[in-house]
Structures are given as structure tokens and as C-alpha cells.
């Protein structure tokens, strides 16, 4: 399970309270605006993708070692 530290820090800074107290996004793009606020940064998403690829490569290497013995 990944923890979105930016979201947690944002909530610590009072984002949740601000949204509850009348600064609720409204209008035609409210849903898109909220989704953008909650989306993880691209750098973290890219890092997660790279780490998954690395893990797959390690698993493949283990399997290849088993076959060569």
C-alpha cells in the first residue's frame, strides 16, 4: 500500500477544513479540479512504475537462474 504523503501533508495544513467551511469547488470544472488536487505528482507515479519494473526484472532473473541450473 502506498501512502500519498502530499495528500497527507495537505490535509495537515487544513485542506479538509477549508473545503468544509465554504471553499468548496463549484462550477463546471469542480470534479476535475478536485481530482487534480488529489492526484499524486507525476514524479511519484513514474517512480512507482519504475520500481514495479525493477521488481519484475528481479523476478525474471530468479526464474532464469532456476532454468540454467
N, C-alpha and C positions, 0 to 999 in steps of 0.2 A: 504494500500500500504506500502510495506516495503522498507526502504532505505538501500542500501548496503554501509555502512559507510567506509568499507575497500576500495571499488572501488572509492568512492568519494575522500578519502584521497590519494589514488594512483594517481588519476587524478590531484589533487592539487600539488603533488610532481613532476609533469611533465611527467607522463607516456604517456599521449596522444601526447605531443610534441616529446618525444623520439621516439615513433613509427612512427610519421610522418617524422622525419628527417633521415630516413635511417636505423634505427634499427628494421626494420620490420622483423618479424619472417618469415623465409623461410624454405623450405625443406619439407621432408616427414611428419614431425610431427607438422607443423606450425599451423594447425587448432586445434589440440589437445592442443598445448601449449597455444594458445590464449584462448581457452575455460577454461583451468585450471587457467589462470590468472584472469579471470572474475568470476570464481565460488566462491560463498560465503563460508566462512570457515565452516567446519563440525559442530563446536560448535554452530554457529548461526543457521544452518539448524536444528540441534537437538533441540535447544531452541524453535524455531518456531513450530516444530512438537509437543513438549510438551505443549506449550501454546494453540495450537489448540485442543489437547486432553482435557485440563483443561476446555476450553470453552464448549466443547461438554458435559463434565460431569456436568457442571453447568446448562446447558440447560435441561439435563435429570433430574436433581434434581428438577428443577422448574416444569417439567411435572409430576413427581411423586408426588410432593406436591399437585398439582391440582387434581390428581386422589384420593388422600387419604382424601380429604375434603368432 
